Amino acid sequence: MITSGDIQGHWHRAWLKSPSFNDCETTVHWMQCGSLYADIRIPPNRPDVRGATALADLPDAALMGLLRAEGFAGTVALRNDVCTWHREINWHGRPEEEDSGLLEFNKADQLMETGVYGEYAELWNRRADQPASAMHLMAGSAHAFIVSVGQRFVFGVGQPTAENSRNTIAALEAGQRTWALQEQLRHVFAFGRWDGTCGVAELCTNPLIEGQPVLSCAGDGALVWHAVDFLGQTRDVPLTQPTMARFDAA
């Protein structure tokens, strides 16, 4: 029987296969510490954003390309080898169906996931499993999750009540840039590395901030999110403990 203790660490997806497509090019990082997890998925062939100073500078087609990315975070629950990833925040808003997969280890650091509510299979390889830490914090009214394994991290910030992005994407296809689009792109998911007290984004749902610090840690241990909105305006947002704070370490 697989337990949450068996799936701790930094997982990198090798491939996804389904009856309609195979994907071995999307870069996927899933980090798990205790019951908390964060997951980011960046597809290949992203739009060229060179020369842009803000997401608002990009044409609609480029924004559509960026919206192919995914990011979500929350808690997991395991029962009879079925893992359910409860998406407490989701870059594309509230999911339309439960995210559950049947897990089976091929070997100690290789995990096969097969869909429970969808027909797919994913192969995961564990890169590292310690030291690890995870935090569920607040970024103003938004929720933030940071899961770190070794010197790497996945960070996500979003609103648990955000509407599914289906209508936002349809509006953009029709040439309309809605407030919901700006809100979705204002929140981010990032994969990066800790460089001293700075968390530098290596992959991000906003590619304009890749290579820059997305997080920093003050001398007193306080964390700050270096937020960049749709118009390119920057703001430092303190990450604070929610009323029911959750911290995990392994």
Salt bridges, closest charged atoms under 4 A:
ASP23 OD2 - ARG13 NH2 3.21
ASP39 OD1 - ARG41 NE 2.86
ASP48 OD2 - ARG50 NH2 2.68
ASP60 OD1 - ARG177 NE 2.78
GLU88 OE1 - ARG246 NH2 2.92
GLU96 OE2 - ARG166 NH2 2.03
ASP99 OD2 - ARG87 NH2 3.01
ASP109 OD1 - ARG126 NE 2.82
GLU122 OE2 - ARG13 NH1 2.72
GLU122 OE2 - ARG41 NH1 3.33
GLU163 OE2 - ARG94 NH2 3.09
GLU183 OE2 - ARG186 NE 3.02
ASP195 OD2 - ARG193 NH1 3.83
GLU202 OE1 - ARG152 NH1 2.48
GLU202 OE2 - ARG193 NE 3.11
GLU210 OE2 - ARG46 NH2 2.41
ASP236 OD1 - HIS226 ND1 2.72
